[in-house]
Amino acid sequence: MHFEFDQSAPLYQQLADQLAEMIFTGIFKEGEQVPSTTQLSQELNMNPATILKGMNQLVDQHLLEKRRGRGMFVLPGAKKQLAHQHREAFYQDYVASLVTEAQRLGIDEEQLLALIKRGYQNGKA
């Protein structure tokens, strides 16, 4: 398990994002226990309260559940929920601006779809 941190966001947020990505990519599978707050705190040399704050974000997002005395576990459906979030972010980050730019350039929907298909055919997608 490898985590990378930078100065772009609070540590707890970066931890939550990276744990969510590990769930999405299957490193942590649904129903599986994730490392404890203590384990992560020791491994990452980070305050346990920071770790807990990040993990609680995932609990609030219904990706993890706390099992009293047993730890945190990945909830069923977490990967599907994350896939939905990734698709929505893809739309917001790329598709919406692509359509706006296409409209600015006078490219209609049919032409834009043809360009996208061409991208797939050329293996650039």
DRENPA-3360 file (N, C-alpha, C; in nm, 2 decimals, always signed):
BEGIN
1 = MHFEFDQS = +0.08/-0.12/+0.00/+0.00/+0.00/+0.00/+0.09/+0.12/+0.00 ~ +0.06/+0.21/-0.09/+0.15/+0.33/-0.11/+0.06/+0.46/-0.11 ~ +0.10/+0.55/-0.03/+0.03/+0.68/-0.03/+0.12/+0.79/-0.06 ~ +0.07/+0.89/-0.13/+0.16/+1.01/-0.17/+0.08/+1.13/-0.12 ~ +0.15/+1.22/-0.05/+0.09/+1.34/-0.01/+0.16/+1.46/-0.06 ~ +0.09/+1.57/-0.08/+0.15/+1.70/-0.12/+0.08/+1.81/-0.05 ~ +0.10/+1.93/-0.09/+0.04/+2.05/-0.02/-0.09/+2.10/-0.08 ~ -0.14/+2.02/-0.17/-0.26/+2.07/-0.25/-0.39/+2.07/-0.17;
9 = APLYQQLA = -0.40/+1.99/-0.07/-0.52/+1.98/+0.01/-0.49/+1.93/+0.15 ~ -0.58/+1.94/+0.24/-0.55/+1.89/+0.38/-0.52/+1.74/+0.37 ~ -0.43/+1.70/+0.46/-0.39/+1.56/+0.47/-0.51/+1.46/+0.48 ~ -0.61/+1.49/+0.56/-0.72/+1.40/+0.58/-0.79/+1.38/+0.45 ~ -0.80/+1.49/+0.37/-0.87/+1.48/+0.24/-0.80/+1.40/+0.14 ~ -0.67/+1.42/+0.14/-0.58/+1.34/+0.05/-0.59/+1.19/+0.09 ~ -0.59/+1.16/+0.22/-0.60/+1.02/+0.27/-0.73/+0.97/+0.22 ~ -0.84/+1.04/+0.24/-0.97/+0.99/+0.20/-0.98/+0.96/+0.05;
17 = DQLAEMIF = -0.92/+1.06/-0.02/-0.92/+1.04/-0.17/-0.84/+0.92/-0.21 ~ -0.73/+0.90/-0.15/-0.65/+0.78/-0.19/-0.71/+0.65/-0.14 ~ -0.77/+0.65/-0.03/-0.84/+0.53/+0.01/-0.96/+0.50/-0.08 ~ -1.03/+0.60/-0.12/-1.14/+0.58/-0.21/-1.09/+0.53/-0.34 ~ -0.98/+0.58/-0.39/-0.92/+0.53/-0.52/-0.88/+0.38/-0.50 ~ -0.83/+0.34/-0.39/-0.79/+0.20/-0.36/-0.91/+0.11/-0.36 ~ -1.02/+0.16/-0.32/-1.15/+0.09/-0.32/-1.19/+0.08/-0.47 ~ -1.19/+0.19/-0.54/-1.23/+0.19/-0.68/-1.14/+0.10/-0.77;
25 = TGIFKEGE = -1.01/+0.09/-0.74/-0.92/+0.01/-0.82/-0.92/-0.14/-0.78 ~ -0.99/-0.17/-0.66/-0.99/-0.30/-0.62/-0.88/-0.34/-0.52 ~ -0.80/-0.25/-0.48/-0.70/-0.29/-0.38/-0.77/-0.33/-0.25 ~ -0.88/-0.25/-0.21/-0.96/-0.29/-0.10/-1.10/-0.33/-0.17 ~ -1.14/-0.46/-0.14/-1.26/-0.51/-0.20/-1.38/-0.49/-0.11 ~ -1.49/-0.49/-0.17/-1.62/-0.48/-0.09/-1.62/-0.59/+0.01 ~ -1.66/-0.55/+0.14/-1.67/-0.65/+0.25/-1.53/-0.67/+0.32 ~ -1.43/-0.61/+0.26/-1.29/-0.63/+0.32/-1.26/-0.52/+0.42;
33 = QVPSTTQL = -1.18/-0.56/+0.52/-1.14/-0.46/+0.62/-1.03/-0.38/+0.56 ~ -1.03/-0.25/+0.59/-0.92/-0.16/+0.56/-0.83/-0.15/+0.68 ~ -0.70/-0.10/+0.66/-0.61/-0.09/+0.77/-0.67/+0.00/+0.88 ~ -0.64/-0.03/+1.00/-0.69/+0.05/+1.11/-0.63/+0.19/+1.12 ~ -0.69/+0.27/+1.20/-0.64/+0.41/+1.22/-0.50/+0.40/+1.27 ~ -0.48/+0.31/+1.37/-0.35/+0.29/+1.43/-0.24/+0.25/+1.33 ~ -0.28/+0.15/+1.25/-0.19/+0.10/+1.15/-0.14/+0.21/+1.05 ~ -0.24/+0.28/+1.00/-0.21/+0.39/+0.91/-0.13/+0.50/+0.97;
41 = SQELNMNP = -0.17/+0.53/+1.09/-0.10/+0.63/+1.17/+0.05/+0.60/+1.18 ~ +0.08/+0.48/+1.22/+0.22/+0.43/+1.23/+0.29/+0.43/+1.10 ~ +0.22/+0.37/+1.00/+0.28/+0.35/+0.87/+0.31/+0.49/+0.80 ~ +0.22/+0.58/+0.82/+0.23/+0.71/+0.75/+0.29/+0.82/+0.84 ~ +0.32/+0.78/+0.96/+0.38/+0.88/+1.06/+0.29/+1.00/+1.07 ~ +0.16/+0.98/+1.09/+0.06/+1.08/+1.08/-0.03/+1.07/+1.21 ~ -0.08/+1.18/+1.25/-0.17/+1.19/+1.37/-0.29/+1.10/+1.35 ~ -0.32/+1.02/+1.45/-0.44/+0.93/+1.43/-0.57/+1.01/+1.41;
49 = ATILKGMN = -0.58/+1.13/+1.47/-0.70/+1.21/+1.45/-0.72/+1.25/+1.30 ~ -0.61/+1.27/+1.24/-0.61/+1.31/+1.09/-0.66/+1.19/+1.01 ~ -0.60/+1.07/+1.05/-0.64/+0.95/+0.98/-0.79/+0.92/+1.00 ~ -0.84/+0.94/+1.12/-0.98/+0.91/+1.15/-1.07/+1.01/+1.08 ~ -1.03/+1.14/+1.07/-1.11/+1.24/+1.00/-1.12/+1.20/+0.85 ~ -1.02/+1.15/+0.79/-1.02/+1.11/+0.65/-1.11/+0.98/+0.63 ~ -1.10/+0.89/+0.73/-1.18/+0.77/+0.72/-1.33/+0.80/+0.74 ~ -1.35/+0.89/+0.83/-1.49/+0.93/+0.86/-1.56/+0.99/+0.74;
57 = QLVDQHLL = -1.48/+1.06/+0.66/-1.54/+1.11/+0.53/-1.59/+1.00/+0.45 ~ -1.52/+0.89/+0.44/-1.56/+0.77/+0.36/-1.68/+0.70/+0.43 ~ -1.69/+0.71/+0.56/-1.81/+0.66/+0.63/-1.93/+0.74/+0.59 ~ -1.91/+0.88/+0.60/-2.02/+0.97/+0.56/-2.06/+0.95/+0.42 ~ -1.97/+0.91/+0.33/-2.00/+0.89/+0.19/-2.06/+0.75/+0.16 ~ -2.07/+0.67/+0.27/-2.13/+0.53/+0.26/-2.04/+0.44/+0.18 ~ -1.91/+0.47/+0.19/-1.81/+0.38/+0.13/-1.75/+0.28/+0.23 ~ -1.74/+0.33/+0.35/-1.69/+0.24/+0.46/-1.79/+0.24/+0.57;
65 = EKRRGRGM = -1.79/+0.13/+0.65/-1.87/+0.12/+0.77/-1.78/+0.09/+0.89 ~ -1.82/+0.14/+1.00/-1.75/+0.11/+1.13/-1.82/-0.01/+1.19 ~ -1.74/-0.11/+1.22/-1.80/-0.22/+1.30/-1.73/-0.21/+1.44 ~ -1.81/-0.19/+1.53/-1.76/-0.17/+1.67/-1.67/-0.28/+1.71 ~ -1.55/-0.24/+1.75/-1.46/-0.34/+1.80/-1.39/-0.42/+1.70 ~ -1.42/-0.40/+1.57/-1.36/-0.48/+1.46/-1.29/-0.40/+1.36 ~ -1.33/-0.27/+1.34/-1.26/-0.18/+1.25/-1.35/-0.13/+1.14 ~ -1.29/-0.09/+1.03/-1.36/-0.03/+0.92/-1.36/-0.13/+0.80;
73 = FVLPGAKK = -1.48/-0.14/+0.74/-1.49/-0.23/+0.62/-1.55/-0.16/+0.50 ~ -1.51/-0.20/+0.38/-1.57/-0.15/+0.26/-1.71/-0.20/+0.24 ~ -1.80/-0.10/+0.22/-1.94/-0.14/+0.21/-1.97/-0.20/+0.07 ~ -2.07/-0.29/+0.06/-2.11/-0.34/-0.07/-2.16/-0.22/-0.15 ~ -2.13/-0.22/-0.28/-2.18/-0.12/-0.37/-2.08/+0.00/-0.37 ~ -1.98/+0.00/-0.29/-1.88/+0.12/-0.28/-1.82/+0.14/-0.42 ~ -1.77/+0.03/-0.48/-1.70/+0.05/-0.61/-1.80/+0.11/-0.72 ~ -1.92/+0.06/-0.72/-2.02/+0.11/-0.81/-2.05/+0.26/-0.79;
81 = QLAHQHRE = -2.06/+0.30/-0.66/-2.08/+0.43/-0.63/-1.96/+0.52/-0.67 ~ -1.84/+0.47/-0.65/-1.72/+0.55/-0.69/-1.72/+0.56/-0.84 ~ -1.75/+0.45/-0.91/-1.75/+0.46/-1.06/-1.85/+0.57/-1.11 ~ -1.97/+0.58/-1.04/-2.06/+0.68/-1.08/-2.01/+0.82/-1.05 ~ -1.94/+0.84/-0.94/-1.88/+0.96/-0.91/-1.77/+1.00/-1.01 ~ -1.69/+0.90/-1.05/-1.58/+0.92/-1.15/-1.65/+0.96/-1.29 ~ -1.75/+0.90/-1.32/-1.82/+0.93/-1.45/-1.88/+1.08/-1.44 ~ -1.94/+1.11/-1.33/-1.99/+1.25/-1.32/-1.88/+1.35/-1.32;
89 = AFYQDYVA = -1.77/+1.32/-1.25/-1.65/+1.41/-1.26/-1.60/+1.42/-1.40 ~ -1.59/+1.31/-1.47/-1.55/+1.31/-1.61/-1.64/+1.41/-1.69 ~ -1.77/+1.40/-1.67/-1.86/+1.48/-1.74/-1.83/+1.63/-1.71 ~ -1.82/+1.66/-1.58/-1.80/+1.80/-1.54/-1.67/+1.85/-1.59 ~ -1.56/+1.77/-1.57/-1.43/+1.82/-1.60/-1.39/+1.82/-1.75 ~ -1.46/+1.73/-1.83/-1.42/+1.72/-1.97/-1.53/+1.74/-2.07 ~ -1.64/+1.67/-2.05/-1.74/+1.67/-2.15/-1.81/+1.81/-2.16 ~ -1.85/+1.87/-2.05/-1.91/+2.00/-2.05/-1.83/+2.10/-2.12;
97 = SLVTEAQR = -1.70/+2.11/-2.09/-1.61/+2.20/-2.15/-1.59/+2.17/-2.30 ~ -1.58/+2.04/-2.33/-1.57/+2.00/-2.47/-1.69/+2.05/-2.56 ~ -1.81/+2.03/-2.50/-1.93/+2.08/-2.58/-1.93/+2.23/-2.59 ~ -1.89/+2.30/-2.48/-1.89/+2.44/-2.49/-1.79/+2.49/-2.59 ~ -1.67/+2.43/-2.60/-1.57/+2.47/-2.70/-1.62/+2.43/-2.84 ~ -1.68/+2.32/-2.85/-1.73/+2.28/-2.98/-1.83/+2.38/-3.03 ~ -1.92/+2.42/-2.95/-2.02/+2.52/-2.98/-1.96/+2.65/-3.02 ~ -1.85/+2.69/-2.95/-1.78/+2.81/-2.98/-1.72/+2.81/-3.12;
105 = LGIDEEQL = -1.68/+2.69/-3.16/-1.61/+2.67/-3.29/-1.71/+2.64/-3.40 ~ -1.84/+2.63/-3.36/-1.94/+2.61/-3.46/-1.95/+2.46/-3.50 ~ -1.91/+2.37/-3.41/-1.92/+2.23/-3.44/-2.05/+2.18/-3.38 ~ -2.13/+2.12/-3.46/-2.26/+2.08/-3.41/-2.25/+1.94/-3.35 ~ -2.35/+1.89/-3.29/-2.35/+1.76/-3.22/-2.30/+1.64/-3.31 ~ -2.36/+1.64/-3.43/-2.32/+1.53/-3.52/-2.17/+1.54/-3.56 ~ -2.12/+1.66/-3.58/-1.98/+1.67/-3.62/-1.89/+1.63/-3.50 ~ -1.94/+1.67/-3.38/-1.86/+1.64/-3.26/-1.85/+1.49/-3.24;
113 = LALIKRGY = -1.97/+1.42/-3.25/-1.97/+1.28/-3.24/-1.88/+1.21/-3.34 ~ -1.88/+1.27/-3.46/-1.79/+1.21/-3.57/-1.64/+1.23/-3.53 ~ -1.61/+1.34/-3.47/-1.47/+1.36/-3.42/-1.43/+1.27/-3.31 ~ -1.53/+1.24/-3.22/-1.50/+1.15/-3.11/-1.49/+1.01/-3.16 ~ -1.57/+0.97/-3.26/-1.56/+0.84/-3.32/-1.42/+0.82/-3.39 ~ -1.38/+0.93/-3.46/-1.25/+0.93/-3.52/-1.14/+0.91/-3.42 ~ -1.15/+0.97/-3.31/-1.05/+0.96/-3.20/-1.04/+0.81/-3.16 ~ -1.16/+0.75/-3.14/-1.16/+0.61/-3.10/-1.10/+0.52/-3.21;
121 = QNGKA = -1.13/+0.55/-3.33/-1.07/+0.47/-3.45/-0.92/+0.48/-3.46 ~ -0.87/+0.60/-3.43/-0.73/+0.63/-3.44/-0.65/+0.58/-3.32 ~ -0.73/+0.53/-3.22/-0.66/+0.47/-3.10/-0.61/+0.58/-3.01 ~ -0.66/+0.70/-3.02/-0.61/+0.81/-2.94/-0.71/+0.84/-2.82 ~ -0.81/+0.75/-2.81/-0.90/+0.77/-2.70/-0.87/+0.67/-2.59;
% end
